Amino acid sequence: MGNAAPVTLVSGDEELLADRAVASVVSSVRAAEPTAEVHDLVGAKVEPGELTRLMSPSLFGDRSVVVVRNAQDLTKDVVTETVKYAAHPSDDVTLVLVHPGGVKGKALVDGVKKAGAQVVTVAKLTKAGERIDFIRNEFRGLGRTIAPAAAHALLDAVGSDLRELAAACSQLAFDTQEKTVGEAAVARYHRGRAEVSGFNVADMAVEGKLAEALEQLRWALSTGVAPVLIVSALAGGLRSLAKVSGAPRNANENQLAGRLGMPPWKIRNARRQLNGWGPEGLSRAIQAVATADEQVKGGGTDAAYALENTIQTIVHSRNGR
């Protein structure tokens, strides 16, 4: 089973780090057993008896990984079933429970901890210094380094969302040749490089440019941009519109930056993109992205198809179409 613990509890509200923790467990299992099957479930949809069936030892010794996201939404009966299993896990199955923290689902958390589950904490990075360290580690993982001034410039430009920061780090490492990425490279990239990313897809979608958004999506997927990063960019773009739409129109960007938690350039961009959007359309678009987020994390079978449908919904929600 590699180095993966029989039962792992991923606890915390930083989604990117939670997704990476899950991926790390799956990779560890598949390093030992490449054909191991992965069952990716959503807590609210797990029926009593389902986990017991999936986690029963295989007659043929087949390995598997069972991932339960939003584990705080498991019903009381399923929690009892899960805690009982955690005390005596199967050798053939690795169970990963993803819980956002908080009091909901506390019985599950306490129960599996008492049973000896490995705990991985993925709390949000609330301090600028922690996010700077995150940026440095991203580049280190890509075999590169980033100058201190460049790391701060990147944080100022992109904001605090870790998915957006991770995507920006990856794109910069791809775009630049120097071993240490400098401030000039960050400035060049954020003046609008031609290479596609989830941000390009999101910009085209919220601006109502359907053909361009779909073209950018297909190119992004073909060049290896992860579907979860594209969903994150779409969600980030719509969140920016929602934040700015509720702000006083006569307030300047610098005044709003602190209140909205957004850099001034991003507020200017959102104000431009708001043209054609109303509250109902924004609500529909945000709901569509929430559905896509579930689908690309295992709720659906075709991430590309889910993203195409979501982009169409976003574009059609603009101007109430």
C-alpha positions as CSV (number, residue, x, y, z in Angstrom):
1,M,0.0,0.0,0.0
2,G,3.0,2.3,-0.2
3,N,3.5,4.6,2.8
4,A,-0.2,5.5,3.0
5,A,-1.9,4.9,6.4
6,P,-5.0,2.7,6.4
7,V,-7.2,5.6,7.4
8,T,-6.3,9.3,6.9
9,L,-8.3,12.3,8.1
10,V,-7.5,15.5,6.1
11,S,-8.8,18.3,8.3
12,G,-8.9,22.0,7.5
13,D,-10.5,24.5,5.2
14,E,-7.8,25.1,2.6
15,E,-9.2,23.3,-0.4
16,L,-6.0,23.2,-2.5
17,L,-4.0,21.7,0.3
18,A,-6.8,19.2,1.0
19,D,-6.9,18.2,-2.6
20,R,-3.1,17.8,-2.6
21,A,-3.2,15.7,0.5
22,V,-5.7,13.4,-1.1
23,A,-3.6,13.2,-4.2
24,S,-0.6,12.3,-2.2
25,V,-2.3,9.4,-0.6
26,V,-3.6,8.1,-3.9
27,S,-0.1,8.4,-5.4
28,S,1.4,6.5,-2.5
29,V,-1.0,3.7,-3.0
30,R,-0.6,3.6,-6.7
31,A,3.2,3.6,-6.4
32,A,2.8,0.2,-4.8
33,E,-0.2,-1.0,-6.8
34,P,-0.7,1.0,-10.1
35,T,-4.0,-0.6,-10.8
36,A,-5.6,0.4,-7.5
37,E,-9.1,1.7,-8.0
38,V,-10.2,5.0,-6.5
39,H,-13.7,5.7,-5.3
40,D,-14.3,9.4,-4.9
41,L,-17.5,10.1,-2.9
42,V,-19.3,13.2,-1.6
43,G,-20.4,12.9,2.1
44,A,-24.0,13.9,1.7
45,K,-24.6,11.3,-1.0
46,V,-23.1,8.3,0.8
47,E,-25.8,5.8,1.7
48,P,-25.7,3.5,4.8
49,G,-23.8,0.3,3.9
50,E,-22.1,1.8,0.9
51,L,-18.8,2.4,2.7
52,T,-18.8,-1.1,4.2
53,R,-19.4,-2.6,0.8
54,L,-16.6,-0.5,-0.8
55,M,-14.2,-1.2,2.0
56,S,-14.7,-4.9,2.3
57,P,-11.6,-7.0,1.6
58,S,-11.4,-8.1,-2.0
59,L,-11.6,-11.8,-2.8
60,F,-8.8,-11.3,-5.3
61,G,-6.6,-9.0,-3.1
62,D,-7.3,-5.9,-5.3
63,R,-6.2,-2.6,-3.8
64,S,-8.5,0.4,-3.6
65,V,-8.7,3.9,-2.2
66,V,-12.0,5.3,-0.9
67,V,-12.1,9.1,-0.6
68,V,-15.0,10.8,1.2
69,R,-15.1,14.6,0.6
70,N,-17.3,16.9,2.8
71,A,-17.2,14.1,5.4
72,Q,-19.0,16.5,7.8
73,D,-22.2,15.8,5.8
74,L,-22.2,12.0,6.5
75,T,-25.4,10.8,8.2
76,K,-25.2,9.5,11.8
77,D,-25.5,5.9,10.6
78,V,-22.7,6.3,8.2
79,V,-20.5,8.0,10.8
80,T,-21.0,5.0,13.1
81,E,-20.2,2.7,10.3
82,T,-17.0,4.7,9.4
83,V,-15.7,4.9,13.0
84,K,-16.2,1.2,13.5
85,Y,-14.3,0.5,10.3
86,A,-11.5,2.9,11.2
87,A,-10.8,0.8,14.4
88,H,-10.3,-2.4,12.2
89,P,-9.4,-1.3,8.7
90,S,-8.8,-3.7,5.8
91,D,-5.3,-4.3,4.5
92,D,-6.7,-3.9,0.9
93,V,-8.3,-0.5,1.3
94,T,-7.1,3.0,2.1
95,L,-9.8,5.3,3.5
96,V,-9.4,9.1,3.2
97,L,-11.8,11.4,4.9
98,V,-11.8,15.1,4.0
99,H,-13.3,17.4,6.7
100,P,-13.2,21.2,6.7
101,G,-12.9,21.6,10.5
102,G,-15.5,23.1,12.7
103,V,-18.1,21.5,14.9
104,K,-20.2,19.8,12.3
105,G,-19.2,16.1,12.0
106,K,-17.2,16.3,15.3
107,A,-18.3,12.8,16.3
108,L,-16.6,11.5,13.1
109,V,-13.4,13.4,13.7
110,D,-13.1,12.4,17.3
111,G,-14.0,8.8,16.5
112,V,-11.5,8.2,13.7
113,K,-8.8,10.0,15.7
114,K,-9.4,7.7,18.7
115,A,-9.2,4.8,16.3
116,G,-5.7,5.8,15.2
117,A,-6.3,7.6,11.9
118,Q,-3.4,9.6,10.5
119,V,-4.3,13.3,10.6
120,V,-3.2,15.8,8.0
121,T,-4.0,19.4,8.9
122,V,-4.6,21.8,6.0
123,A,-5.7,25.1,7.6
124,K,-6.0,28.3,5.6
125,L,-2.8,30.4,5.3
126,T,-4.0,33.7,6.9
127,K,-0.7,35.6,7.1
128,A,1.1,37.2,4.2
129,G,4.4,35.5,5.3
130,E,2.8,32.1,5.1
131,R,1.6,32.8,1.5
132,I,5.1,34.0,0.6
133,D,6.5,30.7,1.9
134,F,3.8,28.9,-0.1
135,I,5.0,30.7,-3.3
136,R,8.7,29.9,-2.6
137,N,7.8,26.2,-2.0
138,E,5.8,26.1,-5.2
139,F,8.8,27.2,-7.2
140,R,11.1,24.9,-5.3
141,G,8.8,22.0,-6.2
142,L,9.1,23.1,-9.9
143,G,12.9,23.1,-9.6
144,R,13.2,26.9,-9.6
145,T,13.5,29.8,-7.1
146,I,11.8,33.2,-7.0
147,A,13.4,36.4,-5.8
148,P,11.9,37.9,-2.6
149,A,10.7,41.1,-4.4
150,A,9.2,38.9,-7.1
151,A,7.3,36.8,-4.6
152,H,5.8,39.8,-3.0
153,A,4.9,41.3,-6.4
154,L,3.2,38.0,-7.4
155,L,1.2,38.0,-4.1
156,D,0.1,41.6,-4.7
157,A,-0.9,40.9,-8.3
158,V,-2.8,37.6,-7.8
159,G,-4.2,37.9,-4.2
160,S,-4.5,35.3,-1.4
161,D,-6.3,32.4,-3.1
162,L,-3.9,29.5,-3.1
163,R,-5.3,27.9,-6.2
164,E,-4.7,31.1,-8.2
165,L,-1.3,31.5,-6.6
166,A,-0.3,27.9,-7.5
167,A,-1.6,28.4,-11.1
168,A,0.4,31.6,-11.4
169,C,3.6,30.0,-10.1
170,S,3.2,27.1,-12.5
171,Q,2.6,29.4,-15.4
172,L,5.6,31.7,-14.5
173,A,7.9,28.7,-14.3
174,F,6.7,27.5,-17.7
175,D,7.0,31.0,-19.2
176,T,10.5,31.9,-18.0
177,Q,13.9,30.5,-18.6
178,E,16.0,31.9,-15.7
179,K,16.7,29.7,-12.7
180,T,15.5,32.5,-10.3
181,V,12.3,34.2,-11.4
182,G,12.6,38.0,-10.9
183,E,10.3,40.9,-10.4
184,A,10.5,41.9,-14.1
185,A,9.2,38.4,-15.1
186,V,6.2,38.8,-12.8
187,A,5.4,42.3,-14.2
188,R,5.7,40.9,-17.8
189,Y,3.4,38.0,-17.1
190,H,0.7,40.2,-15.5
191,R,0.7,42.6,-18.3
192,G,-0.9,39.8,-20.3
193,R,1.1,37.0,-21.8
194,A,-0.3,35.0,-24.6
195,E,0.0,31.6,-22.9
196,V,-3.3,30.3,-21.8
197,S,-4.3,29.6,-18.2
198,G,-7.5,29.2,-16.2
199,F,-7.5,33.0,-15.8
200,N,-7.8,33.4,-19.6
201,V,-10.7,31.0,-19.7
202,A,-12.4,32.8,-16.8
203,D,-12.0,36.3,-18.3
204,M,-13.5,35.2,-21.7
205,A,-16.4,33.5,-19.9
206,V,-17.4,36.3,-17.6
207,E,-17.1,38.8,-20.6
208,G,-19.6,36.7,-22.5
209,K,-17.2,35.6,-25.2
210,L,-18.4,32.0,-25.6
211,A,-16.3,30.9,-28.7
212,E,-13.1,32.4,-27.3
213,A,-13.7,30.9,-23.8
214,L,-14.3,27.4,-25.2
215,E,-11.2,27.7,-27.4
216,Q,-9.1,28.8,-24.4
217,L,-10.5,25.9,-22.3
218,R,-9.6,23.3,-24.9
219,W,-6.1,24.7,-25.3
220,A,-5.6,24.9,-21.5
221,L,-6.7,21.3,-21.0
222,S,-4.4,20.2,-23.9
223,T,-1.4,21.9,-22.3
224,G,-1.9,20.3,-19.0
225,V,-3.8,22.9,-16.9
226,A,-5.7,20.9,-14.2
227,P,-9.5,21.1,-14.4
228,V,-9.7,22.0,-10.7
229,L,-7.5,25.1,-11.4
230,I,-9.9,26.2,-14.2
231,V,-12.9,25.8,-11.9
232,S,-11.0,27.8,-9.3
233,A,-10.3,30.5,-11.8
234,L,-14.0,30.6,-12.9
235,A,-15.1,30.8,-9.2
236,G,-12.5,33.5,-8.5
237,G,-13.6,35.6,-11.4
238,L,-17.3,35.4,-10.4
239,R,-16.5,36.0,-6.7
240,S,-14.6,39.2,-7.8
241,L,-17.7,40.4,-9.7
242,A,-20.0,39.6,-6.8
243,K,-17.7,41.5,-4.4
244,V,-17.3,44.6,-6.6
245,S,-21.0,44.7,-7.6
246,G,-21.9,45.3,-3.9
247,A,-19.4,48.1,-3.5
248,P,-20.2,51.8,-3.8
249,R,-19.7,52.9,-7.4
250,N,-18.1,56.2,-6.5
251,A,-15.4,54.7,-4.3
252,N,-12.0,54.5,-6.0
253,E,-10.1,51.2,-6.3
254,N,-7.5,52.1,-3.6
255,Q,-10.2,52.9,-1.1
256,L,-11.9,49.5,-1.8
257,A,-8.8,47.4,-1.9
258,G,-8.6,46.9,1.9
259,R,-12.3,46.4,2.4
260,L,-12.7,43.9,-0.4
261,G,-9.4,42.1,0.1
262,M,-8.5,42.6,-3.6
263,P,-5.6,44.5,-5.3
264,P,-6.7,47.7,-7.1
265,W,-6.0,46.3,-10.6
266,K,-8.3,43.4,-9.9
267,I,-11.1,45.8,-8.8
268,R,-10.7,47.8,-12.0
269,N,-10.9,44.7,-14.1
270,A,-14.0,43.4,-12.3
271,R,-15.7,46.8,-12.7
272,R,-15.1,46.6,-16.5
273,Q,-16.4,43.0,-16.6
274,L,-19.5,43.7,-14.6
275,N,-21.2,45.3,-17.6
276,G,-24.1,43.1,-18.5
277,W,-24.3,41.2,-15.2
278,G,-27.2,41.3,-12.8
279,P,-27.7,39.6,-9.4
280,E,-29.8,36.7,-10.7
281,G,-27.3,35.9,-13.5
282,L,-24.4,36.0,-11.1
283,S,-26.2,33.6,-8.8
284,R,-26.9,31.1,-11.6
285,A,-23.3,31.3,-12.8
286,I,-21.9,30.8,-9.3
287,Q,-24.2,27.8,-8.7
288,A,-23.0,26.3,-12.1
289,V,-19.4,26.6,-11.0
290,A,-20.2,24.9,-7.6
291,T,-21.7,22.0,-9.5
292,A,-18.6,21.8,-11.8
293,D,-16.4,21.8,-8.8
294,E,-18.1,18.7,-7.5
295,Q,-18.0,17.0,-10.9
296,V,-14.3,17.6,-11.5
297,K,-13.5,16.2,-8.1
298,G,-15.2,12.9,-8.8
299,G,-18.9,13.6,-9.0
300,G,-18.8,13.4,-12.8
301,T,-17.1,11.2,-15.4
302,D,-15.9,13.8,-17.9
303,A,-14.3,17.0,-16.5
304,A,-13.9,18.6,-20.0
305,Y,-17.6,18.2,-20.8
306,A,-18.6,19.5,-17.3
307,L,-16.4,22.6,-17.8
308,E,-17.8,23.3,-21.3
309,N,-21.3,23.1,-20.0
310,T,-20.4,25.4,-17.1
311,I,-18.9,28.0,-19.4
312,Q,-22.0,28.0,-21.6
313,T,-24.1,28.5,-18.5
314,I,-21.9,31.4,-17.4
315,V,-22.1,33.1,-20.7
316,H,-25.9,32.6,-21.0
317,S,-26.4,34.0,-17.5
318,R,-24.9,37.3,-18.6
319,N,-27.5,39.8,-19.7
320,G,-30.1,37.2,-18.5
321,R,-29.8,35.1,-21.6
